[in-house]
Amino acid sequence: MADTTGRTALRARGHRATNALGGSRPTGGTRHPLIAVAMVLPLAFLLAVVFGGWEAVVTQASSVVGMLGR
């Protein structure tokens, strides 16, 4: 049987820290997928432009489209 006592204690500690900092978590505990996409896309775009990965993204996307088109 797995020992889950440590994980439960860590989870409880995290909830206390969140509450102490004035934050609150939604009751469901999950975020809508569109909200998650809206949060990550600007950062992904910025990193792609800054590190010159935009060409690699375009190349990979065109490869995927080519494979799907077969």
JOPECOR-V335052 format. One record per residue. RES is the residue in one letter. SS is DSSP state (2 for helix, 1 for strand, 0 for the rest). BURIAL is I if it has 24 or more other ideal C-beta (glycine too) atoms within 12 Angstrom, else O. D_LAST is the distance of its C-alpha to the last C-alpha in Angstrom with 2 decimals. Layout:
BEGIN
res=RES ss=SS burial=BURIAL d_last=D_LAST
res=RES ss=SS burial=BURIAL d_last=D_LAST
END
This chain:
BEGIN
res=M ss=0 burial=O d_last=48.79
res=A ss=0 burial=O d_last=47.21
res=D ss=0 burial=O d_last=49.58
res=T ss=0 burial=O d_last=48.41
res=T ss=2 burial=O d_last=51.68
res=G ss=2 burial=O d_last=50.61
res=R ss=2 burial=O d_last=47.41
res=T ss=2 burial=O d_last=49.35
res=A ss=2 burial=O d_last=51.97
res=L ss=2 burial=O d_last=49.45
res=R ss=2 burial=O d_last=47.76
res=A ss=2 burial=O d_last=51.19
res=R ss=2 burial=O d_last=52.12
res=G ss=2 burial=O d_last=49.02
res=H ss=2 burial=O d_last=49.90
res=R ss=2 burial=O d_last=53.45
res=A ss=2 burial=O d_last=52.30
res=T ss=2 burial=O d_last=50.05
res=N ss=2 burial=O d_last=52.96
res=A ss=2 burial=O d_last=55.39
res=L ss=0 burial=O d_last=53.33
res=G ss=0 burial=O d_last=53.34
res=G ss=0 burial=O d_last=49.70
res=S ss=0 burial=O d_last=48.57
res=R ss=0 burial=O d_last=45.55
res=P ss=0 burial=O d_last=44.18
res=T ss=0 burial=O d_last=45.20
res=G ss=0 burial=O d_last=41.68
res=G ss=0 burial=O d_last=40.86
res=T ss=0 burial=O d_last=37.25
res=R ss=0 burial=O d_last=35.84
res=H ss=0 burial=O d_last=33.52
res=P ss=2 burial=O d_last=29.94
res=L ss=2 burial=O d_last=30.03
res=I ss=2 burial=O d_last=33.27
res=A ss=2 burial=O d_last=31.84
res=V ss=2 burial=O d_last=28.92
res=A ss=2 burial=O d_last=31.51
res=M ss=2 burial=O d_last=33.57
res=V ss=2 burial=O d_last=31.01
res=L ss=2 burial=O d_last=28.99
res=P ss=2 burial=O d_last=31.93
res=L ss=2 burial=O d_last=32.66
res=A ss=2 burial=O d_last=29.09
res=F ss=2 burial=O d_last=28.97
res=L ss=2 burial=O d_last=32.39
res=L ss=2 burial=O d_last=31.55
res=A ss=2 burial=O d_last=28.41
res=V ss=2 burial=O d_last=30.54
res=V ss=2 burial=O d_last=33.59
res=F ss=0 burial=O d_last=32.00
res=G ss=0 burial=O d_last=29.63
res=G ss=0 burial=O d_last=26.45
res=W ss=2 burial=O d_last=24.93
res=E ss=2 burial=O d_last=23.04
res=A ss=2 burial=O d_last=21.65
res=V ss=2 burial=O d_last=20.50
res=V ss=2 burial=O d_last=18.77
res=T ss=2 burial=O d_last=17.11
res=Q ss=2 burial=O d_last=15.91
res=A ss=2 burial=O d_last=14.71
res=S ss=2 burial=O d_last=12.73
res=S ss=2 burial=O d_last=11.17
res=V ss=2 burial=O d_last=10.31
res=V ss=2 burial=O d_last=8.91
res=G ss=2 burial=O d_last=6.73
res=M ss=2 burial=O d_last=5.61
res=L ss=2 burial=O d_last=5.53
res=G ss=2 burial=O d_last=3.79
res=R ss=0 burial=O d_last=0.00
END
